[in-house]
Amino acid sequence: MRGERFARLLTLFADAGYRGQPLTDWLHSFGGWALEIVRGFKDQDGFVVQPKRWIVERTCGWLNRYRRLSKDDEVSPETSEVMILIVMTHITVKRIRK
């Protein structure tokens, strides 16, 4: 059901705010994906990097460096998606050039 576009995507990560059976069921029926909730450590005191969550935070930080994406002013989600693809392509090309 994933289709060709997301063939390698198997698991989606989210924080505890997204837990719940309706979302899990929808993700499974829509794309065949599993939802993994990333939780903090029970004895956590102060800031601690949580597994997998830093990936999302880091990527959002990269995207926010680009002026057009630093604010959510786009009218259509398709325009936002294209801008994210352009920025991630730019980041990838810069890394390849090095």
PyMOL commands that set and color helices and strands:
alter all, ss='L'
color gray80, all
select helices_A, chain A and resi 16-18+21-31+53-64+67-70+77-97
alter helices_A, ss='H'
color red, helices_A
select strands_A, chain A and resi 11-15+34-38
alter strands_A, ss='S'
color yellow, strands_A
deselect
rebuild
show_as cartoon
